[in-house]
């Protein structure tokens, strides 16, 4: 009696299971879900200066490269300093003593996005008046590289991939020798990034 009841229950369960699977297999009715989905554009997109990176500086002046916040005028030397003001702003201060002397600083930029590429562009402005004084400083150049030694230029329109880094080399050259003093200026360097997909 017990066996027969167990067999009957098992047979009914198997029949219901077969009918359910069979109906699902031959039914082509679409499943409609109603509701709202919110997607924030570029939510994953974060490109910043790596403020833990030591800014590398170099010059072609007569003195050695050093960081000095109290630069004394009328001293024959070339001085360059570079720093990060925040994750979105870097600065470069130069004092150049002769025509065609140049100074450079290298900054690191990180694309912390997990899926989006970043198209990079650097804007350099003179802190004193908001524009680079072409009378003394020409050219002021910015170029992106794949390595800290700046030996391999970034290709493909200055684009870096997700979770990749780039190095921005800013070079300032003195176009003409000033009459009274070595010429100094501080520049703000802002790198803007535009998201791109593969």
C-alpha positions, -999 to +999 in steps of 0.1 A: +000+000+000+028+024+009+047+015-023+016+021-044+010+056-029+047+066-033+046+054-069+014+074-076+028+106-061+060+102-081+041+096-113+020+127-108+051+149-100+069+136-131+038+142-153+035+178-141+072+184-147+070+170-182+039+190-190+056+223-177+088+217-197+069+207-228+046+238-227+076+261-222+094+244-251+066+249-276+054+283-264+068+314-282+050+341-263+074+370-254+080+378-218+073+414-211+088+432-181+076+467-172+097+491-152+123+518-155+160+513-159+184+542-151+219+542-166+243+570-157+265+579-188+302+577-181+297+566-145+329+546-147+350+574-163+377+588-140+410+602-153+433+620-129+469+630-122+487+604-101+497+627-072+519+599-057+542+601-088+573+622-083+574+649-110+606+644-131+622+677-141+652+685-164+667+715-181+694+726-206+706+755-184+740+762-170+733+751-134+720+717-121+684+709-119+670+714-085+638+722-067+639+756-050+609+775-038+629+807-031+645+814-065+668+843-063+667+867-094+698+878-112+716+844-108+728+827-140+710+794-138+680+775-151+655+763-126+625+741-131+600+728-105+569+707-111+541+697-087+506+684-084+481+710-070+454+683-070+443+653-090+431+677-118+458+704-118+496+704-120+520+733-120+554+740-135+576+769-125+606+778-147+635+803-145+655+805-177+687+825-182+695+825-219+678+823-253+669+787-263+673+773-228+645+749-221+631+732-191+607+702-189+586+684-164+569+650-166+536+642-150+517+609-147+480+605-157+459+575-148+428+563-165+410+546-136+380+535-158+374+498-162+358+499-196+363+533-213+393+547-232+404+582-225+413+607-253+438+632-236+444+669-243+466+692-223+460+729-218+488+751-205+483+786-191+505+812-175+494+817-139+502+854-140+480+865-168+461+834-180+480+830-212+515+819-222+537+849-229+549+841-264+572+871-263+595+851-239+583+815-239+580+800-273+574+772-278+555+757-248+549+721-258+529+692-243+533+656-255+520+624-241+542+593-238+536+556-228+566+555-204+582+576-177+614+581-197+593+597-225+609+575-251+577+562-268+551+588-278+515+579-273+499+571-306+463+568-318+453+604-311+467+605-275+442+578-263+449+555-234+429+524-225+411+514-194+433+511-163+463+524-182+486+554-176+503+580-197+531+605-190+527+641-200+560+660-208+557+697-208+586+717-223+591+754-220+618+772-241+630+808-237+625+825-270+646+856-262+669+868-235+654+893-211+673+926-204+672+928-166+667+894-151+664+857-157+628+852-169+605+831-147+569+820-150+545+795-134+523+775-157+491+756-148+488+723-167+452+709-170+447+676-188+412+670-200+400+635-210+371+626-232+356+590-229+358+567-259+348+532-266+367+506-286 
